[in-house]
Amino acid sequence: MDDWRLLYGGAWARVREALRLSRKNGRPRIAAVIAVGLVPWIVTLALAYLGGRSVAVRMVLEDLGVSVRLLLAVPILLIDEYRVDNRISLILPAVTAGGFLPAGDREAWEGQVAGTRRRVTSGATLLVLTAIVVFLIVSSLAHPANSASAEWMRGMALMGLSWAGAWYTVVARPIFLFLGLFWLWRWLSISFFIWRTTRAPLELQPSHPDRMGGMAIFMWLVTAVMALIFSASAVVSAEVYYEMAHHGGTLRSMAPLLIAFVVMALLVALGPLLFFAPLLGRLRRRALYQYGILAAQHSGQFEKKWFTRQAPRDELMGAPEISSLTDLASAYFVAQSIQTVPFGRGTMLAVALAAAVPMIPCVLLEIPLQEIVSRIAKFLM
């Protein structure tokens, strides 16, 4: 199989190349990608200025959710695709190269890889996502009081919206919505692929030093959802910041929302990896049983030879039985340490940081950095 990518290809590749967002190999054109969010943001400011002069422009700038969506989240969601696909192109070939699939099942599994890419990048997927975004736009226009969350969005230009609010509702914000839904669909498709992989006749290796039967590299697929988690957290944090700064919200009142988001991010990112838990549990039990029998047989023969009066003491130094006993003990300890939970604290920490780092400004808004540092110093002294 020549192409192991899951995110780039099909109709989506043609769209990106037609819009000059990517080169033929999928590498993003950074300037064009930034322009996708920057141009709608500038138009929003221009329309706000025409409708309310500098006061309206200041209100748009204070509404951090606008800038975060268009200037941060949109470029990240477009750029990170290339990094994730490069990582995937290293992960998936390792499954076949490592001999984890019988020769007769490799073709079927590679067909699942190709099927996942078609499901992610097909024209039908893009049409469905576009239809969902259009539905959300229509719903927003039908209930402008709900969609116009900020004062600068309200007016009499279009169904209770100002021109800036109408542009943001109909054009600017839907760009972020489409990309966010697209990434969510990608992760759902990858999760389905992970589930199907766990149903394949995998030949896991109990003596593999990664303590996951050789599947630790497969767990790197969690990087595919990091951009979505960080971008969504940045938008949520920006909205919370705006609520705290302008509508009297407090960190105490908003903390449950922020904590719930971090927990949800952990579940979304790590949940699909739990499909491997039953396989790893069975692998550990089987390995302990098999290595336990082998160790008992080896230890019995070792003790019969060396724990008797007739033992050849002059051969003790460099005896191969002692070396093999040590090797067998090491293999047994590896089997004993097989993880039944297919991710470690490092993975959990990475996901939690991706969700929590954008929330730092919300904390600093209520608790100044100087106060945080002084409290930490007080505890340490």
C-alpha angles and dihedrals in degrees: 000000000000104000118049097169118124103185106045128061142059120047093343092059090049091050093050093047092046090053090046090240094126141025123237092271092053096255107145123242098232098203093051092046092052090048090058089069100025098057095052089046092053091047089051090054092046093051090046090053092050090050102041109001120225093338092063092044090053090050091053091050091048089053093080093185089074095053094040093052096047105030101034114018099041095052092044093051091050098042100042092062091078094050093048093048091051090053091047090051088061097043103049100049088052090066092062095034090053092056095241092138126056113247092249093055100046095084092052091049092048086052088057089053091053091044091053091051091050091048091051100043105031124124090240090060092051092048093050092048091047090051090052091051091048089051090052091049092051090047090052092051091047090055105030093164089065097042095045096074094162132054094240090061095059123089146106101272099095126004095323095321131111119236090259091047092048093049091048093047098045103033118008104043094042089063089063092041092053094049092045092051090045092055091046090053090048092054092046089052092048089048090053089049090051090052092050090048090055088054091056120095094264116185101214118192115230092195094054109125094226088076090228100085090262095305097107091101089055089060089066086082086088087081087074091075099043095091092051092049094048094045094046091047091050091053094045091047091049091053091047090049090052091049092050095044099045111017104043098258118157133210089243092056093044097042095087090056093049094045091047090053092053091049091047090049090054091050094047094046101039102028096083091052088062087074084081093055097087091048092050092046092053091044091054094048092047093046093050090049095048097041090043091058092044092048092049092052093046094045091049093054091043093053093046090055102040106026097062133085091249092059112133098244093179089063095051096100109078095003108164091219091066092050092048090048090055092047091049091049090052091050090049092051090051090052090047091052096052107134116235089191104068098219137051138222091270092061092046090049092050092052093044091050092049088055098038106041095073088055094064095091089056090056093045091051090066101024112041118225091241091058092048092051092047092050092050091048090050092053092048096049 
